[in-house]
Amino acid sequence: MVGPSLSDDEMRLASYRLQIGFVLLVGISAGFIALAADAALPQVGIAFAGGTLLGIALLVFLSYWGREFVGVNRR
């Protein structure tokens, strides 16, 4: 039989990097939206910070929801 290609540590590291990338994607997206709206540099920073916080909140929500979904459908 074929086993998993990643060890547990490698899987955990890949998951952690994916989570960081997701949060940064949301934060950078908010900063770019502020730039597109001709915002001043401090406003772009505030938008990036707010987007990053929103990304963290969304990640926590999706993690909670995902654990609940997996727990219900596990046989």
Backbone bond lengths (Angstrom), bond angles and torsions (degrees), N, CA, C in turn:
res aa  C-N    CA-C-N  psi(-1)  N-CA   C-N-CA  omega(-1)  CA-C   N-CA-C  phi
1 M - - - 1.453 - - 1.519 109.52 -
2 V 1.282 113.94 156.51 1.453 120.50 179.89 1.523 108.31 -99.31
3 G 1.329 116.42 128.56 1.451 121.28 179.43 1.521 111.19 -94.69
4 P 1.320 117.19 -178.55 1.464 120.21 178.95 1.531 110.76 -65.97
5 S 1.318 115.84 146.79 1.458 120.12 -177.22 1.531 111.86 -82.90
6 L 1.303 117.60 -14.55 1.462 121.49 179.74 1.527 110.06 -116.05
7 S 1.319 115.76 142.20 1.461 119.40 174.12 1.533 108.76 -75.18
8 D 1.318 116.42 172.73 1.462 120.48 179.87 1.523 111.24 -62.62
9 D 1.332 117.32 -40.52 1.465 120.30 179.16 1.525 111.47 -65.86
10 E 1.319 116.46 -41.16 1.464 120.20 178.58 1.527 111.10 -66.91
11 M 1.310 116.77 -37.05 1.463 121.09 177.81 1.529 110.81 -65.92
12 R 1.316 116.54 -42.02 1.464 121.45 178.89 1.532 110.56 -64.32
13 L 1.338 117.17 -42.69 1.458 121.84 179.04 1.527 110.93 -64.83
14 A 1.321 117.02 -42.30 1.465 120.66 178.61 1.527 110.99 -64.32
15 S 1.321 116.44 -39.70 1.460 120.34 178.22 1.530 111.02 -65.51
16 Y 1.326 116.78 -41.78 1.462 121.69 179.04 1.535 110.44 -62.94
17 R 1.323 116.68 -43.22 1.473 120.43 178.72 1.524 111.24 -65.14
18 L 1.308 117.49 -38.41 1.456 121.31 177.53 1.526 110.91 -64.00
19 Q 1.320 117.18 -40.58 1.457 120.90 178.60 1.525 110.85 -64.83
20 I 1.331 117.38 -43.86 1.465 120.70 178.10 1.525 110.22 -62.46
21 G 1.324 116.55 -42.99 1.458 120.41 178.62 1.514 112.37 -61.73
22 F 1.323 117.04 -39.22 1.456 121.18 179.01 1.524 111.10 -64.04
23 V 1.332 116.08 -46.03 1.467 120.36 -179.44 1.531 110.16 -63.90
24 L 1.333 117.13 -43.61 1.466 120.13 179.12 1.525 111.63 -66.52
25 L 1.317 117.92 -34.68 1.456 120.71 177.65 1.523 111.10 -61.74
26 V 1.315 116.90 -43.61 1.465 120.90 179.13 1.536 109.99 -66.64
27 G 1.346 116.95 -43.08 1.466 120.29 -179.86 1.516 112.68 -65.52
28 I 1.322 117.56 -45.31 1.469 120.91 -179.68 1.524 110.14 -67.03
29 S 1.319 116.57 -36.76 1.459 120.23 177.10 1.531 110.74 -60.14
30 A 1.321 116.81 -43.28 1.470 120.09 178.52 1.530 110.51 -64.01
31 G 1.323 117.25 -39.36 1.464 120.32 177.34 1.517 112.26 -64.30
32 F 1.333 117.20 -41.27 1.464 120.53 178.24 1.523 111.87 -67.09
33 I 1.307 116.88 -35.30 1.463 119.94 176.92 1.532 109.42 -64.38
34 A 1.332 116.51 -40.41 1.466 119.75 177.51 1.528 110.09 -64.88
35 L 1.337 117.48 -40.39 1.468 120.23 177.02 1.522 111.15 -62.64
36 A 1.313 117.66 -40.18 1.454 121.54 -180.00 1.528 111.31 -65.43
37 A 1.333 116.65 -25.54 1.462 121.59 179.33 1.530 111.57 -90.52
38 D 1.355 116.78 11.84 1.465 123.07 179.51 1.525 112.67 59.75
39 A 1.307 116.25 43.69 1.461 121.12 178.25 1.528 109.31 -80.33
40 A 1.324 115.69 155.90 1.463 121.48 176.02 1.535 108.23 -73.70
41 L 1.331 115.54 163.45 1.463 120.35 -176.33 1.537 113.05 -58.21
42 P 1.339 119.55 -42.92 1.477 117.61 176.67 1.531 112.91 -62.50
43 Q 1.312 116.34 -33.83 1.459 119.67 178.64 1.529 111.08 -69.37
44 V 1.326 116.12 -35.54 1.464 120.13 176.48 1.531 109.39 -64.51
45 G 1.335 116.90 -41.69 1.458 120.67 177.31 1.510 112.38 -62.78
46 I 1.317 116.21 -40.98 1.463 120.14 177.88 1.526 110.43 -65.58
47 A 1.332 116.18 -40.05 1.465 119.67 178.27 1.521 110.56 -64.90
48 F 1.338 117.62 -40.60 1.463 120.92 177.72 1.527 110.41 -62.80
49 A 1.330 116.80 -45.62 1.465 120.76 179.72 1.531 110.95 -63.51
50 G 1.322 116.41 -44.21 1.463 120.09 178.27 1.518 111.88 -64.68
51 G 1.331 116.74 -40.19 1.462 120.13 177.57 1.507 111.94 -65.47
52 T 1.340 116.38 -37.05 1.456 120.34 177.91 1.530 110.33 -65.59
53 L 1.313 117.07 -43.12 1.468 120.05 176.54 1.528 111.35 -63.63
54 L 1.318 115.89 -39.14 1.462 119.69 176.72 1.530 110.57 -64.78
55 G 1.329 116.62 -39.32 1.461 120.62 177.15 1.520 112.21 -62.78
56 I 1.332 116.68 -40.17 1.463 120.86 177.27 1.528 110.21 -64.39
57 A 1.337 116.31 -44.92 1.463 120.00 179.41 1.524 110.61 -62.72
58 L 1.323 117.20 -40.92 1.458 120.76 178.84 1.523 110.97 -66.34
59 L 1.323 117.12 -38.82 1.460 120.94 178.28 1.529 111.23 -64.73
60 V 1.317 117.31 -41.90 1.470 121.00 177.80 1.525 110.05 -63.13
61 F 1.329 116.43 -44.07 1.455 120.00 179.01 1.524 111.35 -62.55
62 L 1.331 117.09 -46.79 1.460 120.35 -178.83 1.528 111.49 -66.55
63 S 1.334 117.62 -34.42 1.460 120.45 177.23 1.522 110.50 -65.42
64 Y 1.326 115.95 -44.66 1.469 120.60 178.58 1.526 110.36 -62.77
65 W 1.313 116.09 -46.47 1.455 120.80 -178.65 1.526 110.65 -65.23
66 G 1.319 116.89 -39.60 1.457 120.51 179.32 1.519 112.29 -65.01
67 R 1.334 117.75 -41.68 1.466 120.49 177.98 1.520 110.33 -63.98
68 E 1.333 116.81 -39.35 1.456 120.34 179.34 1.536 110.17 -66.67
69 F 1.316 117.28 -40.48 1.455 121.74 179.98 1.522 111.38 -65.75
70 V 1.317 117.04 -43.99 1.467 121.04 179.64 1.529 110.08 -66.88
71 G 1.321 117.90 -38.41 1.448 120.97 -179.55 1.520 112.55 -65.05
72 V 1.318 117.43 -34.91 1.461 121.63 -179.45 1.521 110.97 -74.08
73 N 1.324 116.92 -37.63 1.461 120.56 -173.52 1.526 113.78 -94.66
74 R 1.315 118.09 2.49 1.468 120.15 178.86 1.534 108.92 -76.44
75 R 1.308 116.79 134.54 1.462 120.08 -178.35 1.475 110.80 -111.44
